[in-house]
């Protein structure tokens, strides 16, 4: 395989990765996740791209005054962020596992590793 063919394969692979990443981001933006305070009195809904959608709470969330209410909101937000991180990690793994990497490109890292091992 010529250098030009290899460069074209690399270029095409990068373009495919960019398209797949864009598609994955679009999918993440449609995923709605909720985070709850520990006592369940505050629920925050966001997308997997961190877009705030809604906050729900009842009178129970106000027990203890403003300070406690703020703590419940922070707790729900922290929980929502954790949900986003997990969803993002899962989608990223799906994306990486589904990528088609040409053998020529895959072999570059294998050849480099072999060369490094010989130098030792």
Steps between C-alpha positions, in 0.01 A plus 500: 500500500635840407543791738225689317257212547587479868453875545164482321393214728602699804317808373186297429518333840527836673204634304296191591594544867393865489165405345446225755589736786257761368228238475574379853483857634162546331377178661629613839312829466174308475561287809322634809643411838383575851685554822337488840589631839574229753152525649337518153338835568682680216525364147705669228466401135781571252615364168814293459658815353442688828201704379278584796138398437305510825502498878222350707448519874224492753448642844719228650799655320449825693514337844792646693504832319704647217829342603355148492316572175825612336674184623224287348534682167879453504453133582253452213731688260799289602294187443386625157859575398599150603224364274631712209855378551387138498288548187785680324745227594264230373440678168873564456575131552231407248650746253854370544396136473307572181777687320642337193875556501675393180760227552771726356442750777463235767829344387685830541474482877586128495809565288604788726464275806707226330771756412504629857530145637796429268680812620499377863 
